[in-house]
């Protein structure tokens, strides 16, 4: 079973809420700033989400990231939540 970390789930939630609020997806740097992490760190998190089929984006197209599907809550690995 594929599980998501709490950070991955929170990232999905942020992308969807940002898109709903501003009617366009966030830039990767906006996501990184929101979570207080570097752009390379966020890049790895987003690539992990993409490899699991949760997000997608077009290369070289700004603001193209979107949530493709949502995990069920039992798939969020609560033991990996960072305090």
C-alpha distances in whole Angstrom, upper triangle without the diagonal:
4,6,10,13,16,18,16,16,19,20,19,21,24,24,24,26,28,28,29,32,34,33,32,28,29,30,27,30,30,27,27,31,29,27,29,28,29,28,27,24,23,23,21,19,19,18,15,15,16,14,11,13,14,18,21,24,27,29,32,32,32,30,28,25,23,20,18,16,14,11,11,13,10,8,11,11,14,15,15,18,21,24
4,7,10,13,15,12,13,16,16,15,18,20,20,21,23,25,25,26,29,30,30,28,25,25,26,24,26,27,23,24,27,25,23,26,24,25,25,23,21,20,20,17,15,15,15,11,11,13,11,8,11,11,15,17,21,24,25,28,28,29,27,25,21,20,17,16,13,12,9,11,12,10,7,9,9,13,14,13,16,19,22
4,7,10,12,10,10,13,14,13,16,18,19,19,21,23,24,25,27,29,29,27,24,24,25,22,25,25,21,22,25,23,20,23,22,23,23,22,19,18,19,16,13,15,15,11,10,13,12,9,12,11,15,18,21,25,26,29,28,28,26,24,21,19,16,16,14,12,8,10,10,8,5,5,6,9,11,10,12,15,18
4,6,8,6,6,10,10,10,12,15,15,16,18,20,21,22,24,26,26,24,21,21,22,19,21,21,17,18,21,19,17,19,18,20,20,19,16,15,16,14,10,12,13,9,8,12,12,9,12,10,13,16,19,23,24,26,26,25,23,22,18,17,14,15,13,10,8,10,9,10,6,5,6,9,11,9,10,13,16
4,5,5,6,9,10,11,13,14,16,17,18,20,21,23,24,26,27,25,22,21,21,19,20,20,16,16,19,17,14,17,16,18,19,18,14,14,15,13,10,12,14,11,10,14,14,12,15,13,15,18,21,24,25,27,27,26,24,23,19,19,16,17,15,13,11,13,11,11,9,6,5,7,8,6,7,9,12
4,5,5,6,9,10,10,12,14,15,16,18,20,21,22,24,25,24,21,19,21,18,20,19,15,15,17,15,12,15,15,18,19,19,15,14,16,15,11,13,16,13,12,16,17,15,17,14,16,19,21,25,26,28,27,26,23,23,19,18,16,18,16,13,11,13,10,12,10,6,7,7,9,7,5,8,10
4,5,5,6,9,10,10,12,14,15,16,18,20,21,22,23,22,18,17,17,15,16,15,12,12,14,12,9,12,11,14,15,15,12,10,13,12,8,11,13,11,11,14,16,15,16,13,14,17,19,23,23,25,25,23,21,21,17,17,15,17,16,14,13,15,14,15,13,10,10,10,12,9,7,8,11
4,5,5,6,9,10,11,13,14,15,17,19,20,21,22,20,17,15,16,14,16,15,12,12,15,13,11,14,13,15,15,15,12,10,12,10,7,8,11,8,7,11,12,11,12,10,11,14,16,20,21,23,22,21,19,18,14,14,12,14,13,11,10,13,12,14,11,9,10,12,13,11,10,11,14
4,5,5,6,9,10,11,12,14,16,17,18,20,21,19,16,16,17,16,18,17,13,14,17,14,12,16,16,18,18,18,15,13,15,14,10,11,13,11,9,13,14,12,13,10,11,15,17,21,23,25,24,22,19,19,15,14,11,13,11,9,8,10,9,12,10,7,10,11,13,11,10,12,15
4,5,5,6,9,10,10,12,14,15,16,18,19,18,15,14,16,14,16,14,11,12,14,11,9,13,13,16,16,17,15,12,15,15,11,12,15,14,11,15,17,15,16,12,13,16,18,22,23,25,23,21,18,19,15,14,12,15,14,11,12,13,12,15,13,10,12,12,15,13,11,12,14
4,5,5,6,9,10,10,12,14,15,16,17,16,12,11,12,11,12,11,8,9,12,9,8,12,12,14,13,15,12,9,11,12,8,8,12,11,9,12,15,14,14,11,10,13,15,18,19,21,20,18,15,15,12,11,10,13,13,12,12,15,15,17,15,12,14,15,17,15,13,14,16
4,5,5,6,9,10,11,12,14,16,16,14,11,11,13,12,15,13,10,12,15,13,12,16,15,17,16,17,15,12,13,14,10,9,12,12,8,11,14,12,12,8,8,11,13,17,19,21,19,18,15,14,10,9,7,10,9,8,10,13,13,16,13,12,14,16,18,16,15,17,19
4,6,5,6,8,10,11,12,14,15,14,12,12,15,14,16,14,11,14,15,12,12,16,16,19,18,20,17,14,16,17,13,13,16,15,12,14,17,16,15,11,11,14,16,20,22,23,21,19,16,16,13,11,9,12,11,9,11,13,13,16,15,13,15,16,19,17,15,17,18
4,5,5,6,8,10,10,12,13,12,10,9,12,11,13,10,8,11,12,9,9,13,14,16,16,18,16,13,15,16,13,12,16,16,13,15,18,18,17,13,12,15,16,19,21,22,20,17,14,15,12,11,10,14,14,13,14,17,16,19,18,16,18,18,21,19,17,17,19
4,6,5,6,9,10,11,11,10,7,7,9,10,12,10,8,11,13,11,12,15,15,17,15,17,16,12,14,15,13,11,14,15,12,13,17,16,15,11,9,11,12,15,17,18,16,14,11,11,8,7,7,11,12,12,14,17,17,20,19,17,20,20,23,21,19,20,22
4,6,5,6,9,10,10,10,8,9,12,13,16,13,11,15,16,14,15,18,19,20,19,21,20,16,17,19,16,14,17,17,14,15,18,17,15,11,10,12,14,17,19,21,18,16,12,12,10,7,7,10,11,10,13,16,16,20,18,17,20,21,24,22,20,22,23
4,5,5,6,9,10,10,9,10,13,14,16,13,11,15,15,12,14,17,19,21,20,22,21,17,19,21,18,16,20,20,17,18,21,20,19,15,14,16,17,20,22,23,20,18,14,15,13,11,10,14,14,13,16,18,18,21,20,18,21,22,25,23,21,22,23
4,5,5,6,8,7,6,6,10,12,13,10,9,13,13,11,13,16,17,19,18,20,20,16,18,20,17,15,19,20,17,18,22,21,20,16,14,16,15,18,20,20,18,15,11,13,11,10,11,15,16,16,18,21,21,24,23,21,24,24,27,25,22,23,24
4,5,5,5,5,5,7,11,13,15,12,12,15,16,14,16,19,20,21,19,22,21,18,18,21,18,16,19,20,17,17,21,21,18,15,13,14,14,16,19,19,16,13,10,10,10,8,10,13,14,15,18,21,21,25,23,22,25,26,29,27,25,26,27
4,6,5,7,8,10,14,16,18,15,15,18,19,16,18,22,23,24,23,25,24,21,22,24,21,19,22,23,19,20,24,23,20,17,15,17,17,19,22,23,19,17,13,14,13,11,11,14,15,15,19,20,21,25,24,22,26,26,29,28,26,27,28
4,6,8,9,10,14,16,17,14,14,18,17,15,18,20,22,24,22,25,25,21,23,25,22,20,24,25,22,22,26,25,23,20,18,19,19,21,24,24,20,18,14,16,15,14,14,18,19,18,21,23,23,27,26,25,28,28,31,29,26,27,28
4,5,8,9,12,15,16,13,14,17,17,15,18,20,22,23,21,24,24,21,22,24,22,20,23,25,22,22,26,26,24,20,18,19,18,19,21,21,18,15,11,13,14,13,15,18,20,20,23,25,26,29,28,27,29,30,33,31,28,29,30
4,7,10,13,16,17,15,15,19,19,18,20,23,24,25,23,25,25,22,22,25,23,20,23,25,21,21,25,25,22,19,17,17,16,18,20,20,16,14,11,12,12,12,14,16,18,19,23,25,26,29,28,27,30,31,34,32,30,30,32
4,7,9,13,14,12,13,17,17,16,19,21,22,22,20,22,22,19,19,22,20,17,20,22,19,19,22,23,20,18,15,14,13,14,16,16,13,10,7,8,9,9,12,15,17,19,22,25,26,29,27,26,29,30,33,30,29,29,31
4,7,9,12,10,10,13,15,14,16,18,18,19,16,19,19,15,15,18,16,13,16,18,16,15,19,19,17,15,11,11,10,12,14,14,11,9,5,6,6,7,9,13,15,16,19,22,23,26,24,23,26,27,29,27,25,26,28
4,6,8,6,7,10,11,10,13,15,15,15,13,16,16,13,13,16,15,12,15,18,15,16,19,20,18,16,13,13,11,13,15,14,12,9,6,8,7,9,11,15,17,18,20,23,24,27,25,23,25,26,28,26,24,24,26
4,5,5,7,9,10,11,13,14,14,13,10,13,14,11,11,15,14,12,14,17,16,15,19,20,19,17,13,13,11,12,13,12,10,7,5,8,8,11,13,17,19,20,22,26,26,29,26,24,26,27,29,26,25,24,26
4,5,5,6,9,10,11,12,11,10,7,10,10,7,7,11,11,9,11,14,13,13,16,18,17,15,12,12,11,13,12,12,11,9,8,10,8,11,13,16,19,19,21,24,25,27,24,22,24,25,27,23,22,22,24
4,5,5,6,9,10,10,9,8,6,9,10,8,9,13,12,12,14,17,16,17,20,21,21,19,16,16,14,16,15,14,14,11,11,13,12,15,17,20,22,22,24,27,27,29,27,24,26,26,28,24,23,22,23
4,5,5,6,9,10,10,10,9,13,13,10,12,15,14,13,16,18,17,18,21,22,21,19,16,17,15,17,17,16,15,12,10,13,12,14,16,19,21,21,23,26,26,28,26,24,25,26,27,24,22,21,23
4,5,5,6,9,9,10,9,12,11,7,10,12,11,10,13,15,14,15,18,19,18,16,13,15,14,17,17,17,16,13,11,13,11,12,13,17,18,18,20,22,22,25,22,20,21,22,24,21,19,18,20
4,5,5,6,5,6,6,9,8,6,9,11,10,10,13,15,14,16,19,20,20,18,16,17,16,18,18,18,18,15,14,16,14,15,16,20,21,20,21,24,24,26,23,21,22,22,23,20,18,17,19
4,5,5,6,8,8,12,11,9,12,15,14,14,17,18,18,20,22,23,23,21,19,20,19,21,21,20,20,17,15,18,16,18,19,22,24,23,24,27,26,28,26,23,24,24,25,22,20,18,19
4,6,8,10,11,14,13,10,14,16,14,14,18,18,17,19,22,22,23,19,18,20,19,22,22,22,21,18,16,18,16,17,17,21,22,20,22,24,23,25,24,21,22,22,23,20,18,16,17
4,6,9,10,13,10,9,12,14,11,13,16,16,16,18,21,21,21,19,17,20,20,23,23,23,22,20,18,19,17,18,18,21,21,20,20,23,21,23,22,18,19,19,20,17,14,13,14
4,7,10,12,10,10,13,14,13,15,18,18,18,21,23,23,24,22,20,22,22,24,24,24,24,21,19,21,19,21,21,24,25,23,24,26,25,27,25,21,22,21,22,19,16,14,15
4,7,8,6,7,10,11,11,12,15,16,16,19,20,21,22,20,19,20,20,23,22,22,22,20,19,20,18,20,20,23,24,23,23,26,25,26,24,21,21,21,21,18,16,14,16
4,5,5,6,9,10,11,12,14,16,17,18,20,22,23,21,19,20,19,21,20,20,20,18,18,20,18,20,21,24,25,25,25,28,27,29,26,23,23,24,24,20,19,17,19
4,5,5,6,9,10,10,12,14,15,16,18,20,21,19,17,17,16,18,16,16,17,15,15,16,15,18,19,22,23,23,24,27,27,29,26,24,24,25,25,22,21,19,22
4,5,5,6,9,10,10,12,14,15,16,19,20,19,17,17,17,18,16,16,18,17,17,18,16,19,20,22,24,24,24,27,27,28,25,23,23,24,24,21,21,19,22
4,5,5,6,9,10,11,13,14,16,17,19,18,16,17,17,19,18,19,20,19,18,19,16,18,19,21,22,22,22,25,24,25,22,20,20,21,21,17,17,15,18
4,5,5,6,8,10,11,12,14,15,16,15,13,14,14,17,16,17,17,16,15,16,13,15,15,18,19,19,19,22,22,24,21,18,19,20,21,17,17,16,19
4,5,5,6,9,10,10,12,14,15,14,12,13,12,14,13,14,15,14,14,14,12,14,15,17,19,19,20,23,24,25,22,20,21,22,23,19,19,19,22
4,5,5,6,9,10,10,13,14,14,13,14,14,16,15,17,18,18,17,17,14,16,16,18,19,19,19,22,22,23,20,18,18,20,20,17,17,17,20
4,5,5,6,9,10,11,13,11,11,13,14,17,16,18,19,18,17,16,13,14,14,15,16,16,16,19,19,20,17,15,15,17,18,14,15,15,18
4,5,5,6,9,10,10,9,8,9,10,13,13,15,15,15,13,13,9,11,11,13,14,14,15,19,19,21,17,16,17,19,21,17,17,18,21
4,5,5,6,9,10,10,9,9,10,13,12,15,16,16,15,14,11,13,13,14,15,16,16,20,21,22,18,17,18,21,22,18,19,20,23
4,5,5,6,9,9,9,11,13,16,16,19,19,19,18,17,13,14,13,14,14,14,14,17,18,18,15,14,15,18,18,15,16,17,21
4,6,5,6,5,6,8,11,14,15,18,18,18,16,15,11,11,9,10,10,11,11,14,16,17,13,13,14,17,18,16,16,18,21
4,5,5,6,5,6,8,11,13,16,16,16,15,13,10,10,9,9,11,12,13,17,18,19,16,16,18,21,22,19,20,22,25
4,5,8,8,9,12,14,15,18,19,20,19,16,13,14,13,12,12,14,14,17,19,19,16,16,17,21,22,19,21,22,26
4,6,8,10,13,16,18,21,21,22,20,18,14,14,11,10,10,11,10,14,16,16,12,13,14,18,19,17,19,21,24
4,6,7,11,14,16,19,19,20,18,15,12,11,9,7,7,9,10,14,16,17,14,15,17,20,22,20,21,23,26
4,7,11,14,16,19,18,18,16,14,10,9,6,5,5,7,8,12,14,15,12,13,15,18,20,18,19,21,24
4,7,11,13,16,15,15,13,10,7,5,4,5,7,9,11,15,17,19,16,16,18,21,23,21,21,22,25
4,7,10,13,12,12,11,8,6,6,7,7,10,13,15,18,21,22,19,19,22,24,26,24,24,25,28
4,6,9,8,9,8,5,4,6,9,10,13,16,18,22,24,26,23,23,25,27,29,26,26,27,30
4,6,6,8,9,6,7,10,13,13,17,19,22,26,28,29,26,26,28,31,33,30,30,30,33
4,5,8,10,8,10,13,16,16,20,22,24,28,30,31,28,28,29,32,33,30,30,31,34
4,6,10,9,11,14,18,19,22,25,27,31,32,34,31,30,32,34,36,32,32,32,35
4,7,6,9,12,16,17,21,23,26,29,31,33,30,30,32,34,35,32,32,32,35
4,6,8,12,15,17,21,23,25,29,30,33,30,29,31,32,34,31,30,30,33
4,6,9,12,15,18,20,22,26,27,30,27,26,28,30,32,29,28,28,30
4,6,10,12,15,18,21,24,26,28,26,25,27,29,31,29,28,29,31
4,7,9,12,14,17,21,22,25,22,21,24,25,28,25,24,25,28
4,6,9,11,14,18,20,22,20,19,22,24,27,24,24,25,27
4,6,8,11,14,16,18,16,16,19,21,24,22,21,23,25
4,7,10,13,16,18,16,16,20,22,25,23,23,25,28
4,7,10,13,15,13,14,17,19,22,21,21,24,26
4,7,9,11,10,10,14,16,19,18,18,21,23
4,6,8,6,7,11,13,16,16,16,19,21
4,5,6,7,11,13,16,16,16,20,22
4,5,6,9,10,13,14,13,17,19
4,5,7,9,12,13,14,17,19
4,6,9,11,12,13,16,19
4,6,9,9,9,13,15
4,6,6,7,11,14
4,5,5,9,11
4,6,9,10
4,6,9
4,6
4
